[in-house]
Amino acid sequence: MKDNLETDIRRSRSQEGVRMASTKGRKRPVKLPEGYETLQEVIDRVENEHIRRTLELTNWNLQKTSRVLDIARNTLKAKIKKYEIG
């Protein structure tokens, strides 16, 4: 038992600074190269930037912004909260 704990501690220390991808649907986590973005990170970044630009374009009118983005106003509010915009 003690040997297993020490091995786990050593293993976790050796992986410090190494990003691991989510294990959704996979048996083992995947090591990511430094600076690599997962697809979800890219989608979130682009969505965040697009919402910010659209809000500026519409002078922060949520109704107009939701129409331009073709999403419900409540969805827009949820995304504003998710990305901590404003």
SETOR-339165 format. One record per atom (N, C-alpha, C): residue number from 1; atom name; x, y, z. Coordinates in Angstrom, 2 decimals. Example, Ala and Ser with C-alpha at 12.3 -4.5 7.8 and 13.67 -1.06 7.14 Angstrom:
! SETOR-339165
 seq atom      xx      yy      zz
   1    N   13.19   -5.69    7.80
   1   CA   12.30   -4.50    7.80
   1    C   13.20   -3.30    7.80
   2    N   12.85   -2.25    7.08
   2   CA   13.67   -1.06    7.14
   2    C   12.90    0.03    7.87
***
This chain:
! SETOR-339165
 seq atom      xx      yy      zz
   1    N    0.83   -1.20    0.00
   1   CA    0.00    0.00    0.00
   1    C    0.87    1.25    0.00
   2    N    1.89    1.26    0.88
   2   CA    2.78    2.42    0.97
   2    C    3.53    2.63   -0.34
   3    N    3.98    1.51   -0.95
   3   CA    4.70    1.61   -2.23
   3    C    3.82    2.21   -3.32
   4    N    2.54    1.82   -3.36
   4   CA    1.62    2.36   -4.35
   4    C    1.42    3.86   -4.17
   5    N    1.32    4.31   -2.92
   5   CA    1.14    5.73   -2.63
   5    C    2.36    6.52   -3.08
   6    N    3.55    6.00   -2.77
   6   CA    4.78    6.68   -3.18
   6    C    4.89    6.74   -4.70
   7    N    4.53    5.66   -5.36
   7   CA    4.56    5.64   -6.82
   7    C    3.59    6.67   -7.39
   8    N    2.38    6.76   -6.83
   8   CA    1.40    7.74   -7.29
   8    C    1.90    9.16   -7.10
   9    N    2.54    9.42   -5.95
   9   CA    3.07   10.76   -5.67
   9    C    4.17   11.10   -6.67
  10    N    5.10   10.13   -6.89
  10   CA    6.18   10.37   -7.85
  10    C    5.62   10.63   -9.25
  11    N    4.62    9.85   -9.63
  11   CA    4.02    9.98  -10.95
  11    C    3.37   11.36  -11.11
  12    N    2.65   11.82  -10.09
  12   CA    1.98   13.11  -10.18
  12    C    2.98   14.25  -10.20
  13    N    4.09   14.11   -9.47
  13   CA    5.12   15.16   -9.48
  13    C    5.82   15.23  -10.83
  14    N    6.04   14.06  -11.45
  14   CA    6.73   14.06  -12.74
  14    C    5.88   14.67  -13.84
  15    N    4.56   14.76  -13.62
  15   CA    3.67   15.31  -14.64
  15    C    3.31   16.77  -14.38
  16    N    3.92   17.39  -13.38
  16   CA    3.62   18.79  -13.11
  16    C    4.01   19.62  -14.32
  17    N    3.16   20.55  -14.68
  17   CA    3.42   21.40  -15.83
  17    C    3.01   20.78  -17.15
  18    N    2.59   19.53  -17.14
  18   CA    2.14   18.85  -18.36
  18    C    0.62   18.92  -18.40
  19    N    0.08   19.47  -19.48
  19   CA   -1.37   19.54  -19.62
  19    C   -1.89   18.21  -20.09
  20    N   -3.01   17.82  -19.53
  20   CA   -3.64   16.57  -19.92
  20    C   -5.02   16.89  -20.50
  21    N   -5.34   16.25  -21.60
  21   CA   -6.67   16.42  -22.20
  21    C   -7.69   15.67  -21.37
  22    N   -8.91   16.07  -21.49
  22   CA  -10.01   15.42  -20.79
  22    C  -10.07   13.94  -21.18
  23    N  -10.58   13.13  -20.28
  23   CA  -10.67   11.70  -20.57
  23    C  -12.07   11.29  -21.02
  24    N  -12.86   12.26  -21.45
  24   CA  -14.22   11.93  -21.92
  24    C  -14.15   10.94  -23.07
  25    N  -14.73    9.77  -22.86
  25   CA  -14.80    8.78  -23.93
  25    C  -13.50    8.05  -24.20
  26    N  -12.45    8.37  -23.44
  26   CA  -11.16    7.69  -23.63
  26    C  -10.81    6.93  -22.36
  27    N  -10.00    5.90  -22.53
  27   CA   -9.59    5.11  -21.38
  27    C   -8.44    5.76  -20.63
  28    N   -7.58    6.46  -21.35
  28   CA   -6.44    7.10  -20.72
  28    C   -6.36    8.57  -21.13
  29    N   -5.90    9.43  -20.22
  29   CA   -5.73   10.84  -20.60
  29    C   -4.60   10.97  -21.64
  30    N   -4.67   12.03  -22.40
  30   CA   -3.69   12.26  -23.46
  30    C   -2.85   13.47  -23.09
  31    N   -1.52   13.33  -23.19
  31   CA   -0.62   14.45  -22.93
  31    C   -0.70   15.42  -24.10
  32    N   -0.76   16.70  -23.80
  32   CA   -0.83   17.71  -24.85
  32    C    0.49   18.46  -24.93
  33    N    0.96   18.76  -26.13
  33   CA    2.17   19.58  -26.25
  33    C    1.91   20.98  -25.70
  34    N    2.97   21.62  -25.26
  34   CA    2.82   22.97  -24.71
  34    C    2.27   23.91  -25.78
  35    N    1.29   24.72  -25.40
  35   CA    0.69   25.67  -26.32
  35    C   -0.42   25.09  -27.17
  36    N   -0.68   23.81  -27.07
  36   CA   -1.72   23.17  -27.86
  36    C   -3.08   23.44  -27.24
  37    N   -4.06   23.77  -28.08
  37   CA   -5.42   24.00  -27.61
  37    C   -6.30   22.85  -28.07
  38    N   -7.15   22.38  -27.18
  38   CA   -8.12   21.37  -27.58
  38    C   -9.18   22.04  -28.44
  39    N   -9.97   21.24  -29.12
  39   CA  -11.04   21.79  -29.95
  39    C  -12.00   22.62  -29.12
  40    N  -12.36   22.15  -27.92
  40   CA  -13.28   22.88  -27.07
  40    C  -12.69   24.23  -26.65
  41    N  -11.39   24.28  -26.38
  41   CA  -10.75   25.56  -26.03
  41    C  -10.79   26.53  -27.20
  42    N  -10.57   26.04  -28.40
  42   CA  -10.62   26.89  -29.60
  42    C  -12.04   27.41  -29.81
  43    N  -13.03   26.53  -29.68
  43   CA  -14.43   26.93  -29.84
  43    C  -14.80   28.00  -28.81
  44    N  -14.41   27.78  -27.56
  44   CA  -14.72   28.75  -26.50
  44    C  -14.06   30.10  -26.77
  45    N  -12.79   30.07  -27.21
  45   CA  -12.07   31.33  -27.49
  45    C  -12.74   32.11  -28.62
  46    N  -13.06   31.41  -29.71
  46   CA  -13.68   32.06  -30.86
  46    C  -15.07   32.58  -30.51
  47    N  -15.85   31.77  -29.79
  47   CA  -17.19   32.19  -29.39
  47    C  -17.12   33.43  -28.49
  48    N  -16.20   33.42  -27.54
  48   CA  -16.02   34.56  -26.64
  48    C  -15.70   35.83  -27.43
  49    N  -14.73   35.75  -28.33
  49   CA  -14.34   36.91  -29.13
  49    C  -15.49   37.41  -30.00
  50    N  -16.23   36.48  -30.60
  50   CA  -17.33   36.85  -31.50
  50    C  -18.46   37.53  -30.72
  51    N  -18.78   37.02  -29.56
  51   CA  -19.82   37.63  -28.73
  51    C  -19.39   39.03  -28.31
  52    N  -18.14   39.18  -27.90
  52   CA  -17.64   40.51  -27.49
  52    C  -17.74   41.52  -28.64
  53    N  -17.30   41.11  -29.84
  53   CA  -17.37   42.01  -31.00
  53    C  -18.80   42.38  -31.33
  54    N  -19.69   41.41  -31.27
  54   CA  -21.09   41.66  -31.61
  54    C  -21.73   42.58  -30.57
  55    N  -21.41   42.39  -29.30
  55   CA  -21.93   43.28  -28.25
  55    C  -21.47   44.72  -28.48
  56    N  -20.20   44.88  -28.85
  56   CA  -19.69   46.23  -29.13
  56    C  -20.39   46.82  -30.35
  57    N  -20.60   46.01  -31.38
  57   CA  -21.27   46.46  -32.60
  57    C  -22.69   46.95  -32.33
  58    N  -23.38   46.29  -31.40
  58   CA  -24.78   46.63  -31.10
  58    C  -24.91   47.53  -29.87
  59    N  -23.78   48.08  -29.43
  59   CA  -23.77   48.95  -28.23
  59    C  -24.39   48.25  -27.02
  60    N  -24.07   46.97  -26.86
  60   CA  -24.49   46.16  -25.72
  60    C  -26.00   46.00  -25.62
  61    N  -26.69   46.10  -26.74
  61   CA  -28.12   45.82  -26.77
  61    C  -28.28   44.30  -26.90
  62    N  -28.71   43.66  -25.81
  62   CA  -28.77   42.20  -25.79
  62    C  -29.77   41.62  -26.78
  63    N  -30.87   42.32  -26.98
  63   CA  -31.86   41.83  -27.93
  63    C  -31.29   41.82  -29.35
  64    N  -30.66   42.94  -29.75
  64   CA  -30.06   43.00  -31.09
  64    C  -28.92   41.99  -31.23
  65    N  -28.11   41.88  -30.18
  65   CA  -26.98   40.94  -30.22
  65    C  -27.47   39.52  -30.39
  66    N  -28.51   39.16  -29.66
  66   CA  -29.03   37.79  -29.77
  66    C  -29.62   37.53  -31.16
  67    N  -30.22   38.56  -31.76
  67   CA  -30.75   38.41  -33.12
  67    C  -29.61   38.22  -34.12
  68    N  -28.56   39.05  -33.99
  68   CA  -27.41   38.94  -34.91
  68    C  -26.76   37.57  -34.79
  69    N  -26.61   37.10  -33.55
  69   CA  -25.97   35.80  -33.32
  69    C  -26.91   34.63  -33.55
  70    N  -28.21   34.93  -33.71
  70   CA  -29.23   33.91  -33.93
  70    C  -29.28   32.91  -32.77
  71    N  -29.25   33.46  -31.54
  71   CA  -29.41   32.65  -30.34
  71    C  -30.43   33.33  -29.44
  72    N  -31.01   32.58  -28.53
  72   CA  -31.98   33.15  -27.59
  72    C  -31.27   34.13  -26.64
  73    N  -32.00   35.12  -26.18
  73   CA  -31.42   36.11  -25.28
  73    C  -30.92   35.47  -23.99
  74    N  -31.66   34.49  -23.47
  74   CA  -31.22   33.80  -22.26
  74    C  -29.92   33.03  -22.49
  75    N  -29.77   32.47  -23.69
  75   CA  -28.53   31.78  -24.04
  75    C  -27.38   32.79  -24.08
  76    N  -27.64   33.96  -24.66
  76   CA  -26.63   35.01  -24.70
  76    C  -26.23   35.42  -23.28
  77    N  -27.21   35.59  -22.41
  77   CA  -26.92   35.96  -21.03
  77    C  -26.06   34.89  -20.35
  78    N  -26.37   33.63  -20.61
  78   CA  -25.60   32.54  -20.01
  78    C  -24.16   32.54  -20.51
  79    N  -23.97   32.85  -21.80
  79   CA  -22.63   32.88  -22.37
  79    C  -21.85   34.10  -21.85
  80    N  -22.53   35.21  -21.66
  80   CA  -21.89   36.40  -21.09
  80    C  -21.39   36.06  -19.68
  81    N  -22.19   35.34  -18.94
  81   CA  -21.80   34.93  -17.59
  81    C  -20.66   33.91  -17.64
  82    N  -20.76   32.94  -18.55
  82   CA  -19.73   31.89  -18.69
  82    C  -18.36   32.48  -19.00
  83    N  -18.34   33.46  -19.93
  83   CA  -17.07   34.04  -20.37
  83    C  -16.70   35.29  -19.56
  84    N  -17.52   35.61  -18.57
  84   CA  -17.26   36.77  -17.70
  84    C  -17.06   38.05  -18.53
  85    N  -17.98   38.27  -19.44
  85   CA  -17.95   39.45  -20.31
  85    C  -18.67   40.58  -19.62
  86    N  -18.08   41.75  -19.66
  86   CA  -18.78   42.90  -19.10
  86    C  -18.36   43.18  -17.76
***
